[in-house]
Amino acid sequence: MTSSVSAARPAASADHLASQDPTIAAYDNKARIRAIIGSSSGNLVEWYDFYAYAFTAIYFKDVFFPGSDPTVQLINTAAVFAIGFLMRPIGGWLFGRVADKHGRKASMLISVTMMCAGSLVIAMLPTYGQIGILAPVLLLLARMVQGLSVGGEYGTSATYMSEVALKGKRGFYGSFQYVTLIGGQLLASLVVVLVTLGLDDAAMTAWGWRIPFLIGAAAAVVALYLRRSLHETSTAQTRGAREAGSMAAIWRDHRRAFLTVLGYTAGGSLIFYTFTTYMQKYLVNTAHMDKKTANVVMTAVLFTYMVVQPLFGIFADRFGRKTAMLLFGASTTLLTVPLLHAIAGVQGPVAAYLLITAALLCVSFYTSISGLVKAEMFPAEVRALGVGLSYAIANAVFGGSAEFVALTFKDAGVETWFFWYVTVMCGIALLTSLQMPDSRRSGYLQGDGTA
């Protein structure tokens, strides 16, 4: 199923940039590296800012949601976290249209600017004790702005990095989206660890939690500067196409691709957030590990998870995206329940590190090529919208609600139900991967050198 525009010509490619931009023609490899660095820097900052909330929520829960039950407080902060995710589909649609109709660069510049603004607002917010109910309301609004920004960031950066990648190495290049996405989480976790090493819990609750948000706002300014030098990967022809940025065109001509992305992103996002952002709280609330130790464990886990992404990307280049996706679905369906049970009874930080890392190695078959497998399923004129919106919907519904659902089950005394919920969604991802096309034989980036 293809549109009339895409059927008439091959999708636009960064491998064809030499004919479009003499600067890239003269410095092809250097230009590609600069493009990856520029887009990655913004991606890292976007996700750092978004996850700074997740890693500091355990400290500011008393400031914005005063109460006596820590689980209920965490449910409230998780609900605000989830609402930030619910803004992602709007961001995916809005920024996808901007990227397809006006260029990938313009979309990425706007998104990182909005993220900077959201972080600065959170860093400066008065507390519940100072302004009452207005404090959590303003926190919610700031998170909505950040959710809108991240919703636009994923689809555009995934599209950009896929289009700028070298022939035969798209899995390797594409993996750097999650290197920087995880790097953002890692940086947020590391900043929190460093701040908590210098401050006691009372100081962290009073004002220390604001420091990561101030750092994020400053880093966004640097990313904005780097992104200004990016080369555009879309062409005037694709931007001017009648179908450019059209949801109607996607639903008419690429419905199966859209639904396929929804199918495997639901499970992929859910398990990703289960073993990353929620795991800090799981170690504290369920495994009864102290906060500082849990932070150190998660910092080590995220570093390991980040550095292995290119290796899994190379695996996908060698053996195919579909093979990697099938391994992701099968391993997570089989191992999620036993791993979560084992982590609940963990006896020390080393064992916790090994168990969580094992889970995330299974997830790496998906995350290393997450953006790429989506980008390969849509033509250039609707690629950013198709990737961004389909991802954002599944990510918002299943990824964004992971902590909320897990904590709600725990509060109801049926925590293990969450284990099976994650398993079922991973099983759906497996079934979806079974019927997805093999990009080595088909795909809209095929003409650009898809492995």
N, C-alpha and C positions, 0 to 999 in steps of 0.2 A: 504494500500500500504506500504509494508515494504521491506527492503533490505534483502538479504540472510543472512547477518551476524546478523542483529537484529532479524530476525525471528528464528534463531537457539538458541538464548539465551536472557535472560532479559537484559535490559539496566543496565550499571554500576551504583552503588548506594553508597552514603555516608553511608547509613544504613548498608552496608556490609563492611565498612572500618575496622571493628574489625578483620576481617580475613586477611586483607592486611597489617595492620600496628599495631604492638603490643603496640605502644605508645598511639594510639587512643583507643585501646581496654581497656587499663588500666584507661584512663582518658576521657571517651567518651563524657560526657556532657561538661567538661572543654575544650576539644579539639574543640568541635563544636562552643562553645562561642568564643574561640580564633580565629577560622576560620572566623566566621562572623565579628569579630572586625577587623581582618587583611584585609580581602577583602573589608570591608566597609570603612576602613580608606583611602585606595587607591581610592575607588570610590568617596568618599567625596572630596578628593584633586583634582581628575580629573575634577569633575564638578565645583568645586570652581574656578579653573583656567580658565575653559572654559567660565563661566558666569561672571567672573571679567571683561571680555571685555564688555559684555552687559550692566553692571551697571556703567562702567566708560566711555562708548562711548559718553555719553551726555556731558562729560567734554573735552575729547581729540579730538572731531570732528573738532574743530578749528585748532588743532595742525597738523593733518594729511590731512585734507580736507578743506583748507581755502576757504571762500566764504561768501556771504551775506545772503543767504536763509537758515535758520536753518533746515527746513524740507528736503531740498536737501542734506545738510550735513549729516543728520541722515540717509537718503536713502543710501548714500555712505558707512557709517559705517555699516549699516544693510546688504549691499551687501557683504562686507568683512565677516561679521558674517555668511551669507548664504553660502559663498564659503567654509568656514570652515566646514559647514555641508556637502557640496558636496564631501568632502574628506572621509566622514564617510563610504560610501559603500566600498571604497578601504580598509579602516581600518578594517571594518567588515569582509571582505573576507580574508585579509592578517592575521589578528590576530586570526580569526576563524580557519584557517588552522593550525596555530601554536598551538593553544589550543587543537585541536582535534588530531594532529599528534605528538606533543611534550609535551603537558600537559598544564593544566589551569594556573598553577603557573608561568611557563615561560612567557606565554602571558601577564599576569598581571604585571609582573616585567618590561617587556619591555615597556608596554604602559605608566606606571606611570613615567618612566625615560624620555620618549619623551615629556610628558606633562610638566615636570620640565624644560626641555630645551626650549620649546616654550615660557613659561612664562618669563623665564629669558631674552630671546631675546627681547620680547616686552617691558619689564621693562627698558631695556638699549637702546632702539631705539632712534636715532636722529630724530628731527622734520622735517617737510616740509621746514621750514625756514632755516634749517641747510644744508640739502642735497637734497632738491627739491623732484622731483617725486620718487626718490629712497626710500623715507621714507614710503609712502603708499605701495610700492611694497614689501619692507621688512616686513611690517606689515602683508600683505597678505600671504607671505611665512610662517611666524611664525604661523598664524592662520591655514594654511594648515597642518602644522605639528601637531598642537593641534587637528584639526579635525580628522586626521588619528589616533591619539592616542585615542580619545574618541570613535571613531567608533569601535576600537578594544576592548575598555574597557567594553562597555555595554554587548555585547554578552558573553564575557568570565566571567564577574562577575555575570551575571544573571544565567549562567550555573553553575558556582561554588556554588553560594548560594542555588540554587535549589537542587543540588546534596548533599550538606552537611546538608540540613534541616532534622529535626526530622520527623518521621512518623506521619501523621495526622495534622502536624502544618506547612506545607509548605507555606500556605498563610501568616501566621504570620512571619515566617522566611524570606520568599521572600520579604515581604513588606519593609524590612530594606534596600533593594537596593534603593528604592525611598526615604526612610528616609534619607539616605546619599546623594542621588542625590539632593533632595530638600535642605538637609543640606548644600551642597556645594553652592547652590544658596543663601541660607539664610546667610551663612558665608560671601559670597561675598558682599551681600547687607549690612550686618552688618558692615563689614570693611569699606565700602564706607560711611555709615552713620557716623561712628566714625571719619573717616578722614575728612569728610566735616564739622563735628562739630568743629574741630580744625583749619580748613583752610577756607578762603573765596574762592569765585568762581575764582578769579584771580589766586590764588595759586594752586587751584585744576587743572586749565587749564594749568598752567605753568609746574608743576612737581608733584603735589599731586596724580594725577591719576596713577602714576607709583608704588606707595606704595602697593596696593593690589596685583600686579603682583610679586613683590619681596617677599611678604609674601607667596604667592602660591608656588613659586619656593622652598622656604625653607621648607614648609610643605610637599612637594612631597618627599623630602629626608627622612623625618620621615616615610612616608607611605612606601617608598621603603624598609626601615629597617624592618618594621612590616611584610611586605609581604614575606620577605625572610624566615620567620618561618612557612609559611603556609604548610599544608599537601596537597598532590596531590589527587584529587578525581577521576581522570580518571585512568584506568588500562592499563597495558602494552598490554593486549589483544585488547582493543578498539583502543589504539594508533597505534597498528600494523596492524589493519584491512585494507583490500584493499580499502574500501570505506572511510577510515578516512580522514576527511577534504576535501571530494570530492564534488564539486558543481554538477558534472554530476550525482552522486548518489542521491543528493537531488532532482534535477530536474526530474530524472527518477522515483524515488520511493516515494518522499515526496513533490510532486509539489503542491498538494492541501493544505498541511500544510503551505508551503511557501507563497502561494497566500493569504491564510486566514490571516496570520500574516501581510502581506502587507495591506490588507483591513482594519483591525481595528487599525493598527498602524498609518495609514495616518490621520484619524480623531483624534486619541488619541494624537499624537504628535502636530498636529496643534492647538488643543484647549489648550493643556498644555502650549505651548509657548505663546499663546495669552494671557492667564491669569497669566503668570509669568513674563517672560523677557520683553515682549512687553508692559505689563500693566503699568510699570513705565513711559514709554514714552507717553502712552495713557492718563494717569492722567495729565501729564504736557502739552501735545499738544492739547488734546481735552477737558478735564475737567478743564484745566487752573489752575492746582494746582502747587504751587511752588516746585522746585526740592527737597529741603530738606524734606518737608512734604510728598511728594510722596515716597521718600526713606524710611521714617519711616513707612508709611502705608504698603509698600511692605514687609518690614522686619517683621512686626507683622503678615501679611497674611501668609508669608512663614513659620513662626514658627508654626502657627496653622495647616497649611497644612502638615507640617512634622510630628507633634506629632500624628495626627489622622491616619496615614498610617497603623500602626499595627492593629488598630481597624477594619479597612476595610479588612485587611488581615485575621483577625479572622472571620469576616463575610463570606468571601469567603470559608474558611475552613468549616464553619458550613452549608452554603447554596449552595455552589458550585461556581466554577469560572464562568460558563456560566451565572448563575443568576446575578452575579456581573457585568459581561460584558453587559448584556441586560439592566440593570439599568443604567449603564454608557451611553450607546447609546441613550436610550429613554429620560433620563433627559437632556442631553446636546442638543439633537435635539430640544426639546421643549423650553428650557430656555435661550439658547445663545443670541438670538436677544433681548429679553426684558432686560436681564441683562446688555448687552453692552450699550443699550440705557439709562438705568438707571444710569450706571456709568458715562456716558458722561455728565449727568446733575447733578452729585452729588454735594451736598452743603457743605460737610465737611469730614474730615478724618475718622470719625467713620462710617459714612454711606458708604464710599468707602471701608473700611475694611470689613464691613458686606456683601456687595454685591459681592466683589471679592472672599471672603471666601466661600460664598454660591456656586459660580460657581465651585470653586476648590473642594468642597465636592462632587459634582457630578462627577468631573474628578477622584476623589479618588477611585471610584469603579474600574477604569481601572489601575491607576498608582500603587496601592498597590500590584497588582498581575501581573503587566505588564511583567516582566521577566519570571515569573513562567508559565503563560499560554503559552508562546512561548516555553519554555524548555520542557514542557510536550508533545509537538507535534513532537519532533525529537528524534531519538535514540542516544545513547552516542557517537558513532563514528563520527557523523556529527552534534552534538547538538550545539556546540559553533558557528560553521559556519552557520548553519540554523537559529539560533536565531540572531546572530550578523548581518549577511548580509541582511536578510529580514527586520529587524528593521531599519538598517542604510539607506536602500534605501528609505523607506517610510518617515523616519525621516528627511532625507536630502531634499527630494523634498517638503514635506509639512511643517514639523516643522521648518526647517532651513530658509525657505522662508517666514515665518509668518510675521515677522516685515517688510520685504521688500514689500510684497504684501499689507499689511495694510497701510504703509506709502505712497505707490504709489497710492492707491485708494484715500487716504486723499488728496494728492497733486493734484489729478485730480478732486477733489470736489465731489467724490461719496464714501465717507467713509463707508456708511452703506452697500455698496455692500460686503465689507469684512465680515460683520456680517452674511450675508446669505451664503457666501462662507464657513465659518466655520460650519454653520448649515448643509449644504449639506454634507460636509465630515463626520460630526458626524452621519448623517443619513445613510451613507454608512457603517460606523462602526457598527451601529445597525443591518443593514441587514446582514453584515458579521458574527456578533455574533450569529444571529439566526441559522446559519447553521454550526457553529463550534461544534466539539464534546464535550460531557460532560465528563470532566476528572474524575468524580467519577466512571464512567463505563469504560473508556478507557484512553489511554495516556501512553507514554513511561516511565513515572515515576510511573505508577500504581503499579507495583510490589514493588516499594520502599515505598509505603505508601501514595499515593496520596489520599487526602480527597475527 
